[in-house]
Amino acid sequence: MVTDPISDLIIRLQNASAAGKQVVSITYSKFGENVAHALKKAGYVNSVEKKGKPYTNEIILGLVYFENTPRVNGVERISKPSRRMYQKAGDIRMYRSGFGNTFLSTSKGIMTDTEAKKNKVGGEILFKIW
């Protein structure tokens, strides 16, 4: 049993990218699916597919590569089950001079730092990816 499904998702994504895999599968959850769609919208994955029967569902993510270099080079989990971290809309800053993204869970859904700043909403900082 995984105690932190978001950490599991981003670490599987990072490890599959480093290994040169084309796809990675993660266990299904509605929140995980929303994060996967946000990653697709930001350009870190190129496909999100739900497969399987009830109780054994999984999400298949297609990874993005540019000239055999993975799009995902690193990830960092910020808000953990033991310590939740929140950020106001006015405190949101660019990460790695715009070459990375911070993903937030807001009242309007999962979004990147630039979308949250544009919509003027803050929320829980989930993870940073570059």
C-alpha positions as CSV (number, residue, x, y, z in Angstrom):
1,M,0.0,0.0,0.0
2,V,1.3,3.4,-1.0
3,T,0.9,6.1,1.6
4,D,1.7,9.0,-0.7
5,P,0.3,8.4,-4.2
6,I,1.6,11.7,-5.6
7,S,5.2,11.0,-4.6
8,D,4.8,7.6,-6.2
9,L,3.5,9.1,-9.4
10,I,6.3,11.7,-9.8
11,I,9.1,9.3,-8.8
12,R,7.8,6.7,-11.3
13,L,7.7,9.4,-13.9
14,Q,11.3,10.5,-13.1
15,N,12.7,6.9,-13.0
16,A,11.0,5.9,-16.3
17,S,12.4,9.0,-18.0
18,A,15.9,8.3,-16.7
19,A,15.6,4.7,-18.0
20,G,14.5,5.8,-21.4
21,K,11.0,4.2,-21.3
22,Q,8.3,5.3,-23.6
23,V,5.4,4.7,-21.2
24,V,4.9,4.4,-17.5
25,S,1.9,3.0,-15.6
26,I,0.7,4.2,-12.2
27,T,-2.1,3.0,-10.0
28,Y,-5.4,4.7,-10.6
29,S,-6.9,7.4,-8.4
30,K,-9.1,10.3,-9.4
31,F,-6.5,12.8,-7.9
32,G,-3.7,11.0,-9.8
33,E,-5.6,11.3,-13.0
34,N,-6.1,15.0,-12.5
35,V,-2.4,15.5,-11.8
36,A,-1.6,13.4,-15.0
37,H,-3.8,15.7,-17.1
38,A,-2.1,18.7,-15.6
39,L,1.3,17.2,-16.5
40,K,0.0,16.6,-20.1
41,K,-1.2,20.2,-20.3
42,A,2.2,21.5,-19.2
43,G,4.0,19.2,-21.8
44,Y,5.7,16.7,-19.5
45,V,3.7,13.7,-20.8
46,N,2.1,13.3,-24.2
47,S,-0.7,10.9,-23.4
48,V,-2.9,9.9,-20.5
49,E,-4.9,6.7,-20.8
50,K,-7.0,4.9,-18.2
51,K,-6.9,1.1,-18.5
52,G,-8.2,-1.9,-16.6
53,K,-11.2,-3.3,-14.9
54,P,-12.7,-1.9,-11.7
55,Y,-10.4,-2.2,-8.6
56,T,-7.4,-2.9,-10.9
57,N,-7.4,0.3,-12.9
58,E,-4.2,1.9,-13.9
59,I,-3.2,5.1,-15.8
60,I,-0.7,4.8,-18.7
61,L,1.4,7.9,-19.3
62,G,3.3,8.5,-22.5
63,L,6.7,10.2,-21.9
64,V,8.0,13.2,-23.9
65,Y,11.6,13.2,-25.2
66,F,13.4,15.9,-27.2
67,E,16.3,14.5,-29.3
68,N,16.6,11.5,-27.0
69,T,16.7,13.7,-23.9
70,P,13.8,13.2,-21.4
71,R,11.6,16.2,-20.7
72,V,11.5,15.2,-17.0
73,N,15.0,15.6,-15.5
74,G,14.1,15.9,-11.9
75,V,11.2,16.2,-9.4
76,E,10.9,17.4,-5.8
77,R,7.9,16.7,-3.6
78,I,7.1,19.8,-1.5
79,S,3.9,19.2,0.4
80,K,4.0,15.9,2.2
81,P,1.4,14.0,4.3
82,S,3.4,14.9,7.4
83,R,3.6,18.6,6.5
84,R,1.3,20.4,4.1
85,M,2.7,23.6,2.4
86,Y,0.5,26.3,1.1
87,Q,1.2,29.4,-1.0
88,K,-0.8,32.6,-1.6
89,A,-1.3,33.7,-5.2
90,G,0.8,36.8,-4.6
91,D,3.8,34.7,-3.3
92,I,4.0,32.4,-6.4
93,R,7.3,32.8,-8.2
94,M,8.8,31.3,-11.4
95,Y,10.8,28.1,-10.8
96,R,14.2,27.7,-12.4
97,S,13.8,30.9,-14.4
98,G,10.8,29.3,-16.2
99,F,12.5,26.1,-17.2
100,G,10.6,24.2,-14.4
101,N,7.1,24.2,-13.0
102,T,5.5,24.1,-9.6
103,F,2.2,22.3,-9.5
104,L,-0.5,23.4,-7.1
105,S,-3.8,22.0,-5.9
106,T,-6.1,25.0,-6.0
107,S,-9.9,25.4,-5.5
108,K,-10.1,25.5,-9.3
109,G,-8.2,22.2,-9.8
110,I,-4.6,21.2,-10.3
111,M,-2.6,23.8,-12.2
112,T,0.9,25.1,-12.8
113,D,2.4,28.1,-11.1
114,T,1.9,30.3,-14.2
115,E,-1.8,29.3,-14.5
116,A,-2.4,29.9,-10.7
117,K,-0.7,33.3,-10.9
118,K,-2.8,34.2,-13.9
119,N,-6.0,33.1,-12.2
120,K,-5.0,34.7,-8.9
121,V,-5.5,31.6,-6.8
122,G,-3.2,30.0,-4.3
123,G,-3.2,26.5,-2.8
124,E,-1.3,23.5,-1.7
125,I,2.2,23.2,-3.4
126,L,2.3,19.6,-4.6
127,F,5.7,19.3,-6.3
128,K,8.2,20.9,-8.5
129,I,9.4,19.4,-11.8
130,W,12.1,20.3,-14.3
